[in-house]
Amino acid sequence: MQKEHCFYLGKIVKKYSFKGELLVKLDTDEPQLFTKMESVFVELHKNLVPFFILQSSLHKSQLLRIKFEDVNNEAEADALMDTKLYLPLAFLPKLTGNRFYYHEIIGFTVEDVSFGAVGTISGVNDTTSQALFEIERDGKEILIPINDTFIKNVDRESKNILLDVPDGLIELYL
């Protein structure tokens, strides 16, 4: 499995017991969706390696307590510390309405209610406190906060997002 066909699920952050159990910090708003997994891909030496799960449960709401097959002691658990976990994109629950995954809107065109055609989404910057649409327009980058009040419609069929941003925000970049 290649990383571009997967989504980032979380990171192993701590050992839980001397029997090889681990705690994973999940990158999701709905951790309960991931308690029944049979396997997961672990990134080891820049490769995704499948690991089979014997059992898993939520631990303190955002952490997933996980027991992998063939990880039976602290030394084997230590080898997996700080590694990232991935799942195939097909495992993502389908979103409807104006909810979307960042990877699925790359290439969507953006229109604003008052400005008109803005450009094409080239990426999403989620490293800041407020996630931003990165929109390409005639060689210039326009950054617009991903804010529910700005998003009026997400049309997956036509790959278009309609926004209503404050007057002057888009013009700042042009």
Backbone as CSV, one residue per row, in Angstrom:
resi,resn,N_x,N_y,N_z,CA_x,CA_y,CA_z,C_x,C_y,C_z
1,MET,0.850,-1.180,0.000,0.000,0.000,0.000,0.892,1.239,0.000
2,GLN,0.528,2.204,-0.838,1.298,3.437,-0.909,0.625,4.524,-0.084
3,LYS,1.441,5.405,0.477,0.946,6.429,1.383,-0.097,7.339,0.737
4,GLU,0.056,7.617,-0.557,-0.909,8.516,-1.223,-2.302,7.903,-1.352
5,HIS,-2.419,6.600,-1.122,-3.717,5.929,-1.160,-4.288,5.733,0.241
6,CYS,-3.657,6.381,1.214,-4.054,6.216,2.619,-4.280,7.576,3.272
7,PHE,-4.896,7.533,4.438,-5.020,8.740,5.246,-4.353,8.510,6.588
8,TYR,-3.851,9.590,7.151,-3.170,9.555,8.441,-4.207,9.343,9.529
9,LEU,-4.032,8.300,10.329,-4.973,7.981,11.401,-4.501,8.518,12.744
10,GLY,-3.215,8.436,12.999,-2.706,8.889,14.277,-1.279,8.438,14.488
11,LYS,-0.809,8.628,15.739,0.583,8.346,16.064,0.655,7.592,17.387
12,ILE,1.545,6.609,17.436,1.769,5.878,18.683,2.557,6.803,19.612
13,VAL,1.969,7.090,20.780,2.572,8.077,21.671,3.097,7.509,22.988
14,LYS,2.634,6.300,23.357,2.987,5.791,24.676,2.802,4.283,24.746
15,LYS,3.581,3.653,25.608,3.338,2.241,25.913,2.276,2.198,27.001
16,TYR,1.433,1.165,26.961,0.401,1.065,27.982,0.720,0.015,29.031
17,SER,1.320,-1.079,28.614,1.612,-2.149,29.570,2.897,-2.867,29.174
18,PHE,3.359,-3.725,30.049,4.563,-4.505,29.755,4.275,-5.638,28.772
19,LYS,3.005,-5.815,28.384,2.626,-6.879,27.445,2.595,-6.395,25.995
20,GLY,3.095,-5.189,25.733,3.183,-4.704,24.368,2.014,-3.837,23.918
21,GLU,1.117,-3.493,24.816,0.007,-2.619,24.425,0.512,-1.190,24.234
22,LEU,-0.132,-0.482,23.314,0.296,0.871,22.953,-0.888,1.830,22.987
23,LEU,-0.578,3.108,23.146,-1.599,4.152,23.070,-1.337,4.987,21.826
24,VAL,-2.415,5.195,21.053,-2.344,5.946,19.804,-3.150,7.220,19.951
25,LYS,-2.527,8.359,19.623,-3.259,9.630,19.584,-3.880,9.724,18.203
26,LEU,-5.200,9.641,18.164,-5.927,9.646,16.894,-6.123,11.060,16.376
27,ASP,-6.081,11.207,15.062,-6.309,12.484,14.402,-7.732,12.485,13.845
28,THR,-8.710,12.521,14.752,-10.107,12.459,14.340,-10.989,13.096,15.399
29,ASP,-12.144,13.546,14.971,-13.152,14.066,15.905,-14.053,12.951,16.407
30,GLU,-13.987,11.790,15.760,-14.857,10.670,16.124,-14.028,9.398,16.346
31,PRO,-13.291,9.328,17.469,-12.406,8.181,17.700,-13.142,6.846,17.797
32,GLN,-14.398,6.862,18.199,-15.161,5.617,18.339,-15.322,4.878,17.009
33,LEU,-15.174,5.576,15.899,-15.281,4.929,14.584,-14.132,3.955,14.325
34,PHE,-13.055,4.054,15.098,-11.849,3.285,14.799,-11.524,2.236,15.870
35,THR,-12.507,1.838,16.661,-12.257,0.853,17.714,-12.425,-0.587,17.231
36,LYS,-12.975,-0.800,16.063,-13.247,-2.158,15.564,-12.359,-2.555,14.382
37,MET,-11.227,-1.898,14.232,-10.343,-2.197,13.102,-9.689,-3.569,13.270
38,GLU,-9.468,-4.248,12.148,-8.775,-5.540,12.159,-7.280,-5.374,11.924
39,SER,-6.930,-4.306,11.188,-5.517,-4.066,10.892,-5.311,-2.584,10.606
40,VAL,-4.051,-2.216,10.555,-3.674,-0.833,10.276,-2.287,-0.865,9.649
41,PHE,-1.932,0.181,8.920,-0.587,0.283,8.354,0.261,1.158,9.271
42,VAL,1.444,0.651,9.606,2.391,1.387,10.439,3.547,1.817,9.536
43,GLU,3.925,3.092,9.618,5.029,3.584,8.795,6.358,3.255,9.484
44,LEU,7.089,2.326,8.876,8.406,1.927,9.368,9.424,2.111,8.254
45,HIS,10.451,2.913,8.491,11.512,3.156,7.508,10.924,3.600,6.164
46,LYS,9.960,4.523,6.221,9.306,5.123,5.035,8.474,4.131,4.228
47,ASN,8.169,2.971,4.810,7.290,1.992,4.169,6.074,1.766,5.059
48,LEU,4.940,1.452,4.447,3.746,1.129,5.216,3.681,-0.385,5.395
49,VAL,3.697,-0.815,6.660,3.718,-2.233,6.995,2.409,-2.584,7.699
50,PRO,1.691,-3.621,7.223,0.429,-3.979,7.886,0.675,-4.641,9.243
51,PHE,-0.105,-4.212,10.228,-0.094,-4.824,11.554,-1.515,-5.244,11.872
52,PHE,-1.673,-6.474,12.360,-2.995,-6.972,12.705,-3.289,-6.679,14.171
53,ILE,-4.530,-6.314,14.440,-4.945,-5.877,15.768,-5.684,-7.003,16.476
54,LEU,-5.208,-7.348,17.672,-5.893,-8.352,18.485,-7.062,-7.723,19.239
55,GLN,-6.846,-6.525,19.794,-7.935,-5.821,20.467,-7.602,-4.342,20.558
56,SER,-8.661,-3.541,20.654,-8.474,-2.100,20.813,-9.680,-1.524,21.538
57,SER,-9.443,-0.430,22.235,-10.519,0.260,22.945,-10.096,1.699,23.177
58,LEU,-11.077,2.556,23.443,-10.762,3.950,23.719,-10.185,4.079,25.117
59,HIS,-9.222,4.955,25.237,-8.584,5.225,26.519,-8.555,6.739,26.699
60,LYS,-9.279,7.237,27.681,-9.355,8.689,27.942,-9.791,9.462,26.700
61,SER,-10.812,9.046,26.059,-11.529,9.648,24.929,-10.759,9.800,23.616
62,GLN,-9.605,10.441,23.565,-8.916,10.657,22.297,-7.818,9.636,22.018
63,LEU,-7.471,8.816,22.975,-6.417,7.822,22.766,-7.025,6.457,22.483
64,LEU,-6.391,5.721,21.607,-6.819,4.362,21.302,-5.795,3.411,21.917
65,ARG,-6.261,2.553,22.817,-5.415,1.523,23.410,-5.454,0.337,22.456
66,ILE,-4.281,-0.098,22.019,-4.239,-1.087,20.946,-3.238,-2.201,21.279
67,LYS,-3.609,-3.415,20.938,-2.736,-4.584,21.108,-2.566,-5.224,19.741
68,PHE,-1.329,-5.158,19.227,-1.020,-5.755,17.936,-0.642,-7.218,18.098
69,GLU,-0.946,-7.993,17.067,-0.454,-9.367,16.985,1.070,-9.290,16.858
70,ASP,1.777,-10.156,17.505,3.240,-10.246,17.437,3.991,-9.086,18.103
71,VAL,3.306,-8.283,18.907,3.986,-7.288,19.742,3.623,-7.665,21.171
72,ASN,4.551,-8.368,21.835,4.216,-9.008,23.108,5.013,-8.541,24.312
73,ASN,5.918,-7.576,24.116,6.696,-7.104,25.261,7.095,-5.644,25.056
74,GLU,7.735,-5.093,26.085,8.109,-3.676,26.040,9.109,-3.368,24.936
75,ALA,10.054,-4.252,24.712,11.068,-4.011,23.673,10.428,-3.931,22.292
76,GLU,9.482,-4.838,21.998,8.794,-4.808,20.705,7.917,-3.559,20.599
77,ALA,7.319,-3.147,21.714,6.512,-1.922,21.729,7.391,-0.687,21.537
78,ASP,8.575,-0.685,22.178,9.514,0.434,22.031,9.875,0.681,20.568
79,ALA,10.008,-0.375,19.804,10.374,-0.259,18.388,9.309,0.471,17.574
80,LEU,8.091,0.547,18.101,6.992,1.204,17.384,6.680,2.605,17.909
81,MET,7.379,3.038,18.935,7.109,4.357,19.515,7.283,5.470,18.483
82,ASP,6.379,6.431,18.515,6.388,7.618,17.643,6.174,7.302,16.165
83,THR,5.730,6.093,15.850,5.434,5.787,14.449,4.016,6.243,14.116
84,LYS,3.775,6.494,12.830,2.476,6.970,12.357,1.660,5.803,11.819
85,LEU,0.338,5.890,12.018,-0.578,4.861,11.545,-1.417,5.410,10.399
86,TYR,-1.700,4.535,9.433,-2.477,4.914,8.257,-3.531,3.854,7.954
87,LEU,-4.590,4.290,7.285,-5.625,3.388,6.774,-5.901,3.757,5.326
88,PRO,-6.358,2.798,4.513,-6.723,3.118,3.126,-7.851,4.152,3.077
89,LEU,-7.823,5.000,2.062,-8.845,6.047,1.900,-10.258,5.475,1.900
90,ALA,-10.413,4.241,1.435,-11.741,3.615,1.380,-12.362,3.447,2.765
91,PHE,-11.558,3.491,3.833,-12.071,3.325,5.192,-12.657,4.609,5.771
92,LEU,-12.445,5.731,5.085,-13.019,6.981,5.581,-14.530,6.952,5.450
93,PRO,-15.249,7.330,6.498,-16.708,7.417,6.366,-17.064,8.494,5.336
94,LYS,-18.083,8.253,4.537,-18.512,9.231,3.533,-19.115,10.437,4.231
95,LEU,-18.712,11.609,3.795,-19.266,12.849,4.332,-20.256,13.423,3.331
96,THR,-21.254,14.097,3.844,-22.269,14.707,2.985,-22.409,16.174,3.349
97,GLY,-23.196,16.867,2.554,-23.439,18.286,2.823,-22.167,19.089,2.666
98,ASN,-21.971,20.047,3.565,-20.814,20.931,3.481,-19.609,20.421,4.263
99,ARG,-19.666,19.178,4.732,-18.521,18.583,5.412,-17.645,17.885,4.372
100,PHE,-16.321,17.959,4.560,-15.404,17.365,3.589,-14.088,17.023,4.266
101,TYR,-13.350,16.133,3.614,-11.983,15.842,4.013,-11.074,16.755,3.199
102,TYR,-9.987,17.179,3.807,-9.088,18.107,3.123,-8.561,17.526,1.812
103,HIS,-8.204,16.230,1.804,-7.623,15.656,0.589,-8.624,15.603,-0.567
104,GLU,-9.925,15.529,-0.266,-10.907,15.360,-1.343,-11.235,16.651,-2.088
105,ILE,-10.891,17.810,-1.532,-11.254,19.072,-2.189,-10.120,19.667,-3.019
106,ILE,-8.959,19.010,-3.024,-7.856,19.486,-3.865,-8.327,19.424,-5.317
107,GLY,-8.167,20.535,-6.021,-8.618,20.609,-7.412,-10.012,21.187,-7.577
108,PHE,-10.748,21.366,-6.483,-12.085,21.989,-6.566,-11.918,23.463,-6.933
109,THR,-12.880,23.991,-7.682,-12.894,25.421,-7.965,-13.645,26.127,-6.843
110,VAL,-13.252,27.358,-6.599,-13.855,28.149,-5.525,-14.498,29.384,-6.129
111,GLU,-15.736,29.627,-5.694,-16.446,30.846,-6.067,-16.869,31.544,-4.800
112,ASP,-16.930,32.863,-4.872,-17.422,33.662,-3.752,-18.717,34.332,-4.185
113,VAL,-19.653,34.441,-3.257,-20.975,35.005,-3.548,-20.864,36.381,-4.200
114,SER,-20.013,37.260,-3.674,-19.926,38.610,-4.235,-18.759,38.792,-5.204
115,PHE,-17.634,38.087,-5.013,-16.456,38.260,-5.859,-16.570,37.498,-7.174
116,GLY,-17.214,36.336,-7.159,-17.293,35.469,-8.339,-16.223,34.394,-8.280
117,ALA,-15.705,33.988,-9.450,-14.699,32.920,-9.518,-13.420,33.362,-8.821
118,VAL,-12.948,32.539,-7.876,-11.753,32.879,-7.104,-10.539,32.133,-7.640
119,GLY,-10.650,30.808,-7.817,-9.526,30.010,-8.293,-9.726,28.545,-7.970
120,THR,-8.612,27.799,-7.941,-8.638,26.361,-7.714,-7.878,26.029,-6.434
121,ILE,-8.450,25.139,-5.629,-7.789,24.740,-4.377,-6.577,23.882,-4.720
122,SER,-5.400,24.372,-4.313,-4.161,23.627,-4.563,-3.709,22.863,-3.328
123,GLY,-4.272,23.212,-2.174,-3.911,22.527,-0.948,-4.673,23.088,0.234
124,VAL,-4.428,22.491,1.384,-5.005,22.963,2.638,-3.862,23.074,3.634
125,ASN,-3.738,24.228,4.269,-2.724,24.416,5.293,-3.392,24.214,6.645
126,ASP,-3.087,23.092,7.288,-3.672,22.825,8.599,-2.617,22.865,9.698
127,THR,-1.481,23.529,9.408,-0.425,23.654,10.410,-0.615,24.893,11.277
128,THR,-1.531,25.757,10.896,-1.808,26.963,11.667,-2.991,26.703,12.602
129,SER,-3.252,27.638,13.495,-4.371,27.447,14.425,-5.709,27.417,13.683
130,GLN,-5.792,28.083,12.555,-6.986,28.083,11.705,-6.607,27.467,10.364
131,ALA,-7.225,26.341,10.007,-6.940,25.711,8.707,-7.309,26.683,7.585
132,LEU,-6.527,26.646,6.509,-6.712,27.587,5.402,-6.837,26.867,4.066
133,PHE,-7.780,27.349,3.229,-7.800,26.941,1.834,-6.606,27.628,1.170
134,GLU,-5.809,26.874,0.394,-4.763,27.465,-0.439,-5.312,27.458,-1.857
135,ILE,-5.612,28.646,-2.365,-6.277,28.772,-3.666,-5.322,29.416,-4.657
136,GLU,-5.164,28.777,-5.798,-4.300,29.251,-6.886,-5.147,30.068,-7.856
137,ARG,-4.696,31.303,-8.139,-5.385,32.155,-9.119,-4.324,32.926,-9.899
138,ASP,-4.188,32.605,-11.159,-3.258,33.298,-12.054,-1.857,33.431,-11.454
139,GLY,-1.345,32.338,-10.890,0.002,32.349,-10.340,0.119,32.938,-8.943
140,LYS,-0.973,33.394,-8.375,-0.955,33.950,-7.022,-1.679,33.000,-6.073
141,GLU,-1.249,33.022,-4.810,-1.886,32.179,-3.802,-2.806,33.038,-2.937
142,ILE,-4.034,32.575,-2.792,-5.021,33.230,-1.941,-5.297,32.283,-0.772
143,LEU,-5.211,32.799,0.440,-5.474,32.012,1.640,-6.786,32.458,2.268
144,ILE,-7.692,31.508,2.424,-8.997,31.801,3.030,-9.222,30.821,4.173
145,PRO,-9.554,31.334,5.360,-9.815,30.435,6.492,-10.945,29.455,6.192
146,ILE,-10.757,28.216,6.604,-11.822,27.222,6.477,-12.728,27.422,7.688
147,ASN,-13.835,28.080,7.422,-14.748,28.479,8.475,-16.166,28.116,8.035
148,ASP,-16.889,27.411,8.887,-18.243,26.966,8.534,-19.149,28.109,8.104
149,THR,-18.960,29.298,8.668,-19.827,30.425,8.292,-19.516,30.937,6.885
150,PHE,-18.278,30.688,6.391,-17.917,31.110,5.036,-18.401,30.124,3.978
151,ILE,-18.524,28.850,4.341,-18.837,27.798,3.364,-20.341,27.709,3.171
152,LYS,-20.794,28.064,1.973,-22.227,28.051,1.674,-22.664,26.757,1.005
153,ASN,-21.785,26.176,0.167,-22.158,24.944,-0.528,-20.911,24.212,-1.011
154,VAL,-20.917,22.893,-0.824,-19.870,22.026,-1.368,-20.560,21.101,-2.356
155,ASP,-20.231,21.259,-3.635,-20.836,20.458,-4.695,-19.790,19.465,-5.210
156,ARG,-19.920,18.225,-4.753,-18.940,17.202,-5.135,-19.066,16.817,-6.607
157,GLU,-20.274,16.873,-7.134,-20.497,16.519,-8.554,-19.704,17.436,-9.478
158,SER,-19.842,18.747,-9.281,-19.172,19.704,-10.161,-17.817,20.156,-9.610
159,LYS,-17.422,19.591,-8.457,-16.147,19.925,-7.810,-16.019,21.434,-7.616
160,ASN,-17.004,21.978,-6.904,-17.072,23.411,-6.689,-17.439,23.707,-5.233
161,ILE,-16.811,24.737,-4.681,-17.150,25.201,-3.333,-17.573,26.659,-3.438
162,LEU,-18.732,26.960,-2.888,-19.241,28.325,-2.869,-19.004,28.908,-1.482
163,LEU,-18.312,30.059,-1.455,-17.999,30.734,-0.209,-18.673,32.096,-0.147
164,ASP,-18.805,32.614,1.056,-19.255,33.987,1.270,-18.305,34.575,2.304
165,VAL,-17.180,35.119,1.811,-16.149,35.641,2.707,-16.343,37.143,2.899
166,PRO,-15.770,37.701,3.962,-15.897,39.143,4.195,-15.355,39.952,3.010
167,ASP,-16.008,41.058,2.723,-15.584,41.924,1.631,-14.127,42.344,1.819
168,GLY,-13.358,42.274,0.731,-11.978,42.712,0.745,-10.965,41.620,1.050
169,LEU,-11.380,40.489,1.580,-10.435,39.430,1.937,-9.699,38.894,0.696
170,ILE,-10.442,38.595,-0.339,-9.819,38.045,-1.558,-8.957,39.110,-2.224
171,GLU,-9.425,40.344,-2.256,-8.695,41.441,-2.921,-7.347,41.711,-2.271
172,LEU,-7.182,41.352,-0.985,-5.895,41.536,-0.310,-4.768,40.830,-1.048
173,TYR,-5.073,39.739,-1.718,-4.070,38.910,-2.376,-3.846,39.276,-3.849
174,LEU,-4.687,40.135,-4.397,-4.615,40.420,-5.830,-3.972,41.765,-6.134
